[in-house]
Amino acid sequence: MLIILLIINELYFLSCTKKQYSNFLQSKSKFKVVNYISVDCSACFNVIKVWYTLFEKNKLPDNVNVCFITYGEQKDVFSYYLDKLDDNPFGFYEEINQEFISLNPIKDLKFYKTVLINEKNEVLLIGNPFDNKAVMDKYIKMGVIQ
């Protein structure tokens, strides 16, 4: 079983207003969803909006934590976008030295890199549930999304 390696000192904490994510992997949440996204990609912003909509509609159980690890050049545009989210429930981190992507099992994925991990930080599933019906079905079956 793969274990995800989140190196906090290589990430810069950007934003979080509702939940505290400084100890994201130390949390005992049953499920943790880690999204690795580019701030230079407008479609990636849509992925945030979809997760946010699920949160607003109470489709994310309390035992699910979601965070975004970001990379790219357009940090100002992304910060502006984050400021527009009301009551942001997610943790956002900035990748500093690309160590996270090189050490984790998502480096070969294109576009939206999403990993579902359990309370032991073991990788349960790799893939974006919004792009892949089979992945979405597994998220629903496991109770990650209601």
RODOFI-780362 format. One record per residue (C-alpha): x, y, z; residue in one letter. Coordinates in nm, 2 decimals, always signed. Layout:
// residues N
- x  y  z  resn
- X  Y  Z  A
...
END
This chain:
// residues 146
- x  y  z  resn
- +0.00  +0.00  +0.00  M
- +0.14  +0.34  -0.10  L
- +0.17  +0.61  +0.17  I
- +0.15  +0.97  +0.07  I
- +0.44  +1.19  +0.18  L
- +0.33  +1.54  +0.25  L
- +0.63  +1.75  +0.33  I
- +0.48  +2.05  +0.52  I
- +0.81  +2.25  +0.53  N
- +0.82  +2.24  +0.15  E
- +0.47  +2.39  +0.13  L
- +0.36  +2.74  +0.20  Y
- +0.02  +2.76  +0.37  F
- -0.19  +2.99  +0.16  L
- -0.54  +3.00  +0.30  S
- -0.80  +2.84  +0.52  C
- -1.09  +2.99  +0.71  T
- -1.31  +2.71  +0.83  K
- -1.09  +2.42  +0.92  K
- -0.73  +2.41  +1.04  Q
- -0.51  +2.22  +0.79  Y
- -0.17  +2.28  +0.94  S
- -0.17  +1.92  +1.06  N
- -0.36  +1.78  +0.76  F
- -0.20  +1.44  +0.75  L
- -0.20  +1.41  +1.13  Q
- -0.58  +1.45  +1.14  S
- -0.78  +1.14  +1.22  K
- -1.03  +1.21  +0.95  S
- -1.15  +0.89  +0.79  K
- -1.07  +1.03  +0.44  F
- -0.85  +1.30  +0.31  K
- -0.86  +1.42  -0.04  V
- -0.54  +1.58  -0.18  V
- -0.57  +1.78  -0.50  N
- -0.26  +1.89  -0.68  Y
- -0.35  +2.18  -0.92  I
- -0.19  +2.45  -1.13  S
- -0.28  +2.81  -1.05  V
- -0.22  +2.87  -1.43  D
- -0.51  +2.65  -1.53  C
- -0.86  +2.79  -1.54  S
- -1.01  +2.44  -1.55  A
- -0.84  +2.37  -1.21  C
- -1.03  +2.66  -1.07  F
- -1.34  +2.48  -1.17  N
- -1.24  +2.17  -0.98  V
- -1.22  +2.39  -0.66  I
- -1.56  +2.52  -0.74  K
- -1.70  +2.17  -0.78  V
- -1.56  +2.06  -0.44  W
- -1.69  +2.39  -0.29  Y
- -2.04  +2.32  -0.43  T
- -2.03  +1.97  -0.27  L
- -1.94  +2.14  +0.06  F
- -2.22  +2.40  +0.03  E
- -2.48  +2.13  -0.04  K
- -2.36  +1.92  +0.25  N
- -2.24  +1.64  +0.02  K
- -1.91  +1.61  +0.21  L
- -1.93  +1.42  +0.54  P
- -1.76  +1.57  +0.85  D
- -1.50  +1.29  +0.84  N
- -1.37  +1.41  +0.50  V
- -1.09  +1.67  +0.47  N
- -1.00  +1.83  +0.14  V
- -0.69  +2.02  +0.06  C
- -0.53  +2.17  -0.25  F
- -0.16  +2.18  -0.32  I
- -0.09  +2.44  -0.58  T
- +0.19  +2.52  -0.82  Y
- +0.24  +2.77  -1.11  G
- +0.31  +3.13  -1.18  E
- -0.02  +3.32  -1.15  Q
- -0.03  +3.33  -0.77  K
- -0.19  +3.68  -0.77  D
- -0.48  +3.57  -0.98  V
- -0.52  +3.26  -0.77  F
- -0.51  +3.46  -0.44  S
- -0.78  +3.69  -0.59  Y
- -0.99  +3.38  -0.67  Y
- -0.95  +3.24  -0.32  L
- -1.06  +3.57  -0.17  D
- -1.39  +3.54  -0.36  K
- -1.48  +3.21  -0.20  L
- -1.71  +3.27  +0.09  D
- -1.64  +3.07  +0.41  D
- -1.36  +2.86  +0.24  N
- -1.36  +2.52  +0.40  P
- -1.04  +2.39  +0.24  F
- -0.67  +2.41  +0.30  G
- -0.46  +2.56  +0.02  F
- -0.09  +2.51  +0.01  Y
- +0.17  +2.63  -0.24  E
- +0.43  +2.38  -0.36  E
- +0.77  +2.54  -0.32  I
- +1.04  +2.31  -0.46  N
- +0.82  +2.05  -0.64  Q
- +0.92  +1.79  -0.38  E
- +0.57  +1.69  -0.31  F
- +0.50  +1.60  -0.67  I
- +0.83  +1.42  -0.72  S
- +0.78  +1.20  -0.40  L
- +0.42  +1.10  -0.44  N
- +0.24  +0.86  -0.67  P
- +0.07  +1.13  -0.88  I
- +0.36  +1.27  -1.07  K
- +0.27  +1.08  -1.40  D
- -0.09  +1.19  -1.40  L
- -0.20  +1.46  -1.64  K
- -0.41  +1.76  -1.54  F
- -0.61  +1.71  -1.22  Y
- -0.41  +1.50  -0.98  K
- -0.63  +1.38  -0.69  T
- -0.54  +1.13  -0.43  V
- -0.78  +0.98  -0.17  L
- -0.60  +0.87  +0.15  I
- -0.73  +0.71  +0.47  N
- -0.66  +0.80  +0.84  E
- -0.33  +0.61  +0.82  K
- -0.23  +0.82  +0.51  N
- -0.24  +0.52  +0.29  E
- -0.34  +0.58  -0.07  V
- -0.69  +0.44  -0.14  L
- -0.76  +0.58  -0.48  L
- -0.58  +0.79  -0.74  I
- -0.79  +0.99  -0.98  G
- -1.03  +1.28  -1.01  N
- -1.39  +1.17  -0.93  P
- -1.52  +1.45  -1.16  F
- -1.35  +1.32  -1.47  D
- -1.40  +0.95  -1.42  N
- -1.73  +0.79  -1.34  K
- -1.57  +0.47  -1.20  A
- -1.37  +0.69  -0.95  V
- -1.68  +0.88  -0.86  M
- -1.87  +0.56  -0.80  D
- -1.60  +0.45  -0.56  K
- -1.60  +0.78  -0.38  Y
- -1.98  +0.75  -0.33  I
- -1.96  +0.38  -0.23  K
- -1.69  +0.46  +0.03  M
- -1.90  +0.75  +0.16  G
- -1.65  +1.02  +0.07  V
- -1.92  +1.20  -0.13  I
- -2.29  +1.17  -0.04  Q
END
